[in-house]
């Protein structure tokens, strides 16, 4: 996945906003809360994407090739993974995990904000 594809996918999810911050990272939010961060992997020239996940997904993938606990976020106890190459998660799987991250973060918004955004009635 490259920056353009990452941004197009994240932008296709409901009620998202995009900012570039933290030294040029592509940061995607829903309801003002971050659900995905994309940027260049400082260890190589490849694109890396970080996303929030369930505890089970975190345990399944944290030690797999091409995936690691997301720098900065996971070290603070958050369930975030970073996919930095396709050895374990291909682009289709990454798109699914980005959508799931969006869902997890949206579900954690206040009920008032969820109603305002149309996630619940």
Secondary structure, DSSP 8 states (H G I E B T S, - for coil): --HHHHHHHHHHSTTEEEEEETTTEEEEEETTEEEEEEEE-TTSSSEEEEEE--HHHHHHHTTSTTEEE-TTTGGGT--EEEE-STTTS-HHHHHHHHHHHHHHHHHTS-HHHHHHHTS--
